[in-house]
Amino acid sequence: MSYAEAREVYAKARLGESVTLGSRPAVLVVDFSCGFTDPECTLGADMTEQVEATKRLLDAARAKGLPVIFTTIGFEPSLKDGGLWLEKVPALGDLQIGGRWVEIDPRLEPREGETIVVKKGASAFFGTNLAAILISQGIDSVLLCGATTSGCIRATAIDLLQYGFPTLVPRECVGDRAQAPHDANLFDIQAKYADVVSVEEALDYVASVPGKVGAAV
């Protein structure tokens, strides 16, 4: 079945309506760590375009004083905290706390005061206090960026919906190591969990919300 045919099937099932966004968004950057954005890592791929698009969004959000939250996957050297996931994906064992592959890609210029959540599962919510972080800051919407589209982005998009956070996924700001799963999962995320938009639409949304008093410009 082609994507055009699938869209028709989904439309008949009344899938893919838009979510209602709030006025206090945060940017959540999932696993744009060096282990995923540097092809020298077994798990990595060249995500230069996606990182650069995300940096554009971060610049706009920072200028508005919006919260920015990063996640990274990191395990203890013993790897005992990896559970069954490391049996399924042994290369995850390269992501050891304190090593370069766990560091946020420096091209995103993470700033002091921007939260970094260390996770050990696919969803940014699983086993972390991300929900508390968002709730405590009064966040009512999320701009979701990062990697990989078919793994941690999809899992996080599902949980954002289930926790009640309307979400935009700028398609230029998410990436995968292969095109087919990237495309298929963006299609499904748009149908069921979040609004997949262009980075320009995401920037327009950021421009439309109130900024924090005293934010850098």
Rosetta blueprint (number, residue, H / E / L):
1 M L
2 S L
3 Y H
4 A H
5 E H
6 A H
7 R H
8 E H
9 V H
10 Y H
11 A H
12 K H
13 A L
14 R L
15 L L
16 G L
17 E L
18 S L
19 V L
20 T L
21 L L
22 G L
23 S L
24 R L
25 P E
26 A E
27 V E
28 L E
29 V E
30 V E
31 D L
32 F L
33 S E
34 C H
35 G H
36 F H
37 T H
38 D L
39 P L
40 E L
41 C L
42 T L
43 L L
44 G L
45 A L
46 D L
47 M L
48 T H
49 E H
50 Q H
51 V H
52 E H
53 A H
54 T H
55 K H
56 R H
57 L H
58 L H
59 D H
60 A H
61 A H
62 R H
63 A H
64 K H
65 G L
66 L L
67 P L
68 V E
69 I E
70 F E
71 T E
72 T E
73 I E
74 G L
75 F E
76 E L
77 P L
78 S L
79 L L
80 K H
81 D H
82 G H
83 G L
84 L L
85 W H
86 L H
87 E H
88 K H
89 V L
90 P H
91 A H
92 L H
93 G H
94 D H
95 L L
96 Q E
97 I L
98 G L
99 G L
100 R H
101 W H
102 V H
103 E L
104 I E
105 D L
106 P H
107 R H
108 L H
109 E L
110 P L
111 R L
112 E L
113 G L
114 E L
115 T E
116 I E
117 V E
118 V E
119 K E
120 K L
121 G L
122 A L
123 S L
124 A L
125 F L
126 F L
127 G L
128 T L
129 N L
130 L H
131 A H
132 A H
133 I H
134 L H
135 I H
136 S H
137 Q L
138 G L
139 I L
140 D L
141 S E
142 V E
143 L E
144 L E
145 C E
146 G E
147 A E
148 T L
149 T H
150 S H
151 G H
152 C H
153 I H
154 R H
155 A H
156 T H
157 A H
158 I H
159 D H
160 L H
161 L H
162 Q H
163 Y L
164 G L
165 F L
166 P L
167 T E
168 L E
169 V E
170 P E
171 R H
172 E H
173 C H
174 V E
175 G E
176 D L
177 R L
178 A L
179 Q H
180 A H
181 P H
182 H H
183 D H
184 A H
185 N H
186 L H
187 F H
188 D H
189 I H
190 Q H
191 A H
192 K H
193 Y L
194 A L
195 D E
196 V E
197 V E
198 S L
199 V H
200 E H
201 E H
202 A H
203 L H
204 D H
205 Y H
206 V H
207 A H
208 S H
209 V L
210 P L
211 G L
212 K L
213 V L
214 G L
215 A L
216 A L
217 V L
